[in-house]
Amino acid sequence: MQNINYHILNGDVLADRLPKEIEGNKIIFREAFISGPVTISGHELDFWLNRQRYFTESFQWEDAEYYAKIMVELFKIRKIRNDAEVNIWLEPDLHCYTNLWFLCHLIKDKFPDLKVNFIIPEKSSAFGFEGMIDEELLDSYQLRENMNETIVGELSQCWEAYCLKDHKRLAKYGNGLKSYIIHIDKIIEAHLSRIESVDAETKPIKTLKTLIKELGACNYETLFWEFTKREGFYGYRELEFKQLYDKAITLC
């Protein structure tokens, strides 16, 4: 019988390290909805063309690279059977949660009968799943939490509020979900603290400017890890951090 257990993974490292005892089809979700254009209106093709353009302009990706690394994996999600079980592996940070909101929006519209679980690291670590040994990954899998239709629906609403920049609505859903999705209220607070305004610097910029003064602008890798330790709820990967770093340098 065809295996109908799927794992949507938050990176290539986890895909390589997932223990063989955890069976199922692997899908690597490499998008990063924490930054760049997002919308719930308009034609779907325009949405993905805008995302592709953002990656090519911001991160110097080739168009073919975006298709191969992101769209091919998305097509795999769209082919999931409606009676399958899907495990979404994510870390409690804004990078992963914005992706979770998108996935729940997609699931709610396309797969109403899908069984959906989410899996977070069994122990707290700055390295997330990457810093865990096989036994700890297995423990995290065994402790996976089911997301019922109501939770999926409310996370889908988070995606809509996020796209519409409806901050009050997003905070409301985060507060309502905090008993089910770990740190979601704090992670939404982190998102709101990075919103730019004409009269105040964002929290990430302030933190990074302080670190640059403490450690020096040339210590890029050290800056990245120190920022991650101090502001872990953002979950910036290297591509997003580079954008933040370039902006902070101009303001120092």
C-alpha positions as CSV (number, residue, x, y, z in Angstrom):
1,M,0.0,0.0,0.0
2,Q,1.3,3.5,-0.8
3,N,2.7,5.4,2.1
4,I,0.4,8.3,2.9
5,N,2.4,9.8,5.7
6,Y,4.0,13.1,4.8
7,H,6.6,15.2,6.5
8,I,6.8,18.9,5.5
9,L,10.2,19.9,6.7
10,N,11.6,23.3,7.5
11,G,15.0,22.8,5.8
12,D,17.4,20.6,4.0
13,V,19.5,19.7,7.1
14,L,16.4,18.2,8.8
15,A,15.6,16.3,5.6
16,D,19.1,14.7,5.6
17,R,19.0,14.0,9.3
18,L,15.5,12.6,9.8
19,P,15.9,9.1,11.4
20,K,15.0,6.2,9.2
21,E,12.5,5.0,11.9
22,I,10.3,8.0,10.9
23,E,8.7,6.8,7.8
24,G,7.0,8.9,5.2
25,N,7.4,11.1,2.2
26,K,9.6,14.2,2.7
27,I,8.7,17.6,1.4
28,I,11.2,20.5,2.0
29,F,9.5,23.8,2.4
30,R,12.1,26.4,1.6
31,E,10.0,29.5,1.2
32,A,10.4,32.3,3.7
33,F,7.2,34.3,4.0
34,I,8.8,36.2,6.9
35,S,9.9,38.7,4.3
36,G,8.9,39.9,0.8
37,P,5.5,40.5,-0.8
38,V,2.5,38.4,0.3
39,T,-1.2,38.8,-0.6
40,I,-4.5,36.9,-0.5
41,S,-6.0,38.8,-3.4
42,G,-5.4,38.7,-7.1
43,H,-4.4,35.8,-9.3
44,E,-2.3,33.0,-7.7
45,L,0.2,33.0,-10.6
46,D,0.9,36.7,-9.9
47,F,1.5,35.8,-6.2
48,W,4.2,33.2,-7.1
49,L,5.8,35.5,-9.8
50,N,6.1,38.2,-7.2
51,R,7.7,35.8,-4.8
52,Q,10.1,34.6,-7.5
53,R,11.0,38.2,-8.4
54,Y,11.6,39.0,-4.7
55,F,14.1,36.1,-4.4
56,T,15.9,36.9,-7.6
57,E,16.2,40.6,-6.7
58,S,17.0,40.3,-3.0
59,F,19.0,37.1,-2.8
60,Q,20.4,36.9,-6.4
61,W,18.6,33.6,-7.1
62,E,18.1,32.5,-10.7
63,D,14.5,32.1,-11.8
64,A,15.2,28.4,-12.4
65,E,16.6,28.1,-8.9
66,Y,13.3,29.4,-7.4
67,Y,11.4,26.9,-9.4
68,A,13.6,24.0,-8.6
69,K,14.0,24.7,-4.9
70,I,10.5,26.0,-4.0
71,M,7.9,25.4,-6.6
72,V,8.7,21.8,-7.2
73,E,8.2,21.1,-3.5
74,L,5.0,23.1,-3.5
75,F,3.7,20.9,-6.3
76,K,4.3,17.9,-4.1
77,I,2.1,19.4,-1.4
78,R,-0.7,20.0,-3.9
79,K,-0.5,16.3,-4.8
80,I,-1.0,15.0,-1.2
81,R,-4.1,12.8,-0.9
82,N,-6.9,14.2,1.1
83,D,-6.9,11.1,3.4
84,A,-3.2,11.4,4.2
85,E,-1.6,12.4,7.5
86,V,0.8,15.4,7.3
87,N,3.4,16.3,9.9
88,I,4.6,19.9,9.7
89,W,8.1,20.2,11.3
90,L,8.7,23.7,12.6
91,E,10.6,25.7,15.2
92,P,8.9,28.3,17.4
93,D,10.0,31.4,15.5
94,L,8.5,33.9,13.1
95,H,10.2,32.4,10.1
96,C,8.5,29.0,10.6
97,Y,5.2,30.4,11.9
98,T,4.6,32.6,8.8
99,N,5.2,29.5,6.7
100,L,2.8,27.5,9.0
101,W,0.1,30.2,8.5
102,F,0.4,29.8,4.7
103,L,0.3,26.0,4.9
104,C,-2.8,26.1,7.0
105,H,-4.4,28.5,4.6
106,L,-3.6,26.1,1.7
107,I,-4.8,23.1,3.7
108,K,-8.1,24.7,4.7
109,D,-8.9,25.5,1.1
110,K,-7.6,22.4,-0.7
111,F,-7.6,19.5,1.9
112,P,-10.5,19.8,4.3
113,D,-10.2,16.1,5.5
114,L,-6.4,16.0,5.9
115,K,-5.1,14.9,9.3
116,V,-2.5,17.6,10.3
117,N,0.1,17.4,13.1
118,F,2.8,19.9,14.0
119,I,6.2,19.0,15.5
120,I,8.5,21.3,17.4
121,P,11.9,20.5,18.9
122,E,11.6,18.4,22.0
123,K,14.1,20.5,23.7
124,S,15.0,24.2,23.5
125,S,18.1,24.9,21.5
126,A,19.5,27.8,19.5
127,F,20.1,25.3,16.7
128,G,16.6,23.9,16.6
129,F,16.3,20.5,15.0
130,E,19.8,20.8,13.6
131,G,21.2,20.5,17.1
132,M,19.3,17.4,18.0
133,I,20.5,13.8,17.9
134,D,18.4,10.9,16.4
135,E,16.8,10.0,19.8
136,E,15.7,13.6,20.3
137,L,14.2,13.9,16.9
138,L,12.3,10.6,17.5
139,D,11.0,12.0,20.8
140,S,9.8,15.2,19.1
141,Y,8.0,13.1,16.5
142,Q,6.4,11.0,19.3
143,L,5.2,14.2,21.0
144,R,3.6,15.6,17.8
145,E,0.4,17.5,18.3
146,N,-2.7,17.2,16.2
147,M,-4.2,20.4,14.8
148,N,-8.0,20.1,14.5
149,E,-10.1,21.9,12.0
150,T,-10.7,24.8,14.3
151,I,-7.0,25.4,14.9
152,V,-6.1,25.0,11.2
153,G,-8.9,27.5,10.4
154,E,-7.6,30.1,12.9
155,L,-4.0,29.7,11.7
156,S,-5.4,30.3,8.2
157,Q,-6.9,33.5,9.5
158,C,-3.5,34.5,10.8
159,W,-2.2,34.2,7.2
160,E,-5.0,36.5,6.0
161,A,-4.4,39.0,8.7
162,Y,-0.6,38.9,8.1
163,C,-1.1,39.5,4.3
164,L,-3.5,42.3,4.9
165,K,-1.2,43.9,7.6
166,D,-4.2,43.7,10.0
167,H,-2.1,43.8,13.1
168,K,-4.9,43.9,15.6
169,R,-6.6,40.9,14.1
170,L,-3.3,39.0,14.0
171,A,-2.6,39.7,17.6
172,K,-6.2,38.6,18.5
173,Y,-5.7,35.3,16.9
174,G,-2.3,34.8,18.4
175,N,-3.7,35.4,21.9
176,G,-6.5,32.9,21.2
177,L,-4.1,30.3,20.0
178,K,-1.4,30.6,22.6
179,S,-2.7,27.6,24.6
180,Y,-2.3,25.3,21.5
181,I,0.6,26.8,19.5
182,I,3.7,27.4,21.7
183,H,4.8,31.1,21.9
184,I,2.6,32.2,19.0
185,D,1.5,35.3,21.0
186,K,5.2,36.2,21.7
187,I,6.2,35.5,18.1
188,I,3.4,37.8,16.8
189,E,4.7,40.5,19.2
190,A,8.1,40.0,17.7
191,H,6.6,40.5,14.2
192,L,4.9,43.7,15.3
193,S,8.1,45.0,16.8
194,R,9.8,44.8,13.4
195,I,7.3,47.0,11.6
196,E,8.9,50.2,10.4
197,S,7.6,53.6,11.3
198,V,8.8,57.1,10.4
199,D,9.7,58.1,14.0
200,A,11.2,54.9,15.5
201,E,13.7,52.2,14.7
202,T,12.5,48.6,14.7
203,K,13.6,46.3,17.5
204,P,15.7,44.1,15.3
205,I,17.6,47.1,14.0
206,K,18.2,48.5,17.5
207,T,19.4,45.1,18.8
208,L,21.8,44.6,15.8
209,K,23.2,48.2,16.1
210,T,23.9,47.5,19.8
211,L,25.7,44.3,18.8
212,I,27.7,46.0,16.1
213,K,28.9,48.5,18.7
214,E,29.8,45.7,21.1
215,L,31.4,43.2,18.7
216,G,32.4,45.2,15.6
217,A,30.9,45.3,12.1
218,C,33.4,42.8,10.8
219,N,32.4,39.9,13.1
220,Y,29.5,38.9,10.8
221,E,29.2,35.3,11.9
222,T,29.4,36.2,15.6
223,L,26.9,38.9,15.1
224,F,24.5,36.4,13.4
225,W,24.7,33.9,16.3
226,E,24.5,36.6,19.1
227,F,21.5,38.2,17.4
228,T,19.9,34.7,17.2
229,K,20.5,34.1,20.9
230,R,19.1,37.5,21.9
231,E,16.2,37.7,19.5
232,G,15.4,34.0,18.8
233,F,11.7,34.6,18.2
234,Y,12.4,36.2,14.8
235,G,14.1,33.1,13.5
236,Y,16.1,35.0,10.8
237,R,18.0,32.7,8.6
238,E,21.2,33.9,6.9
239,L,19.5,35.5,3.9
240,E,17.1,37.5,6.0
241,F,19.8,38.4,8.5
242,K,22.0,39.7,5.7
243,Q,19.3,42.2,4.7
244,L,19.0,43.3,8.3
245,Y,22.8,43.6,8.6
246,D,23.1,45.7,5.5
247,K,20.5,48.1,6.7
248,A,21.9,48.4,10.2
249,I,25.4,49.2,8.9
250,T,24.0,52.2,7.0
251,L,22.5,53.5,10.3
252,C,25.4,53.0,12.6
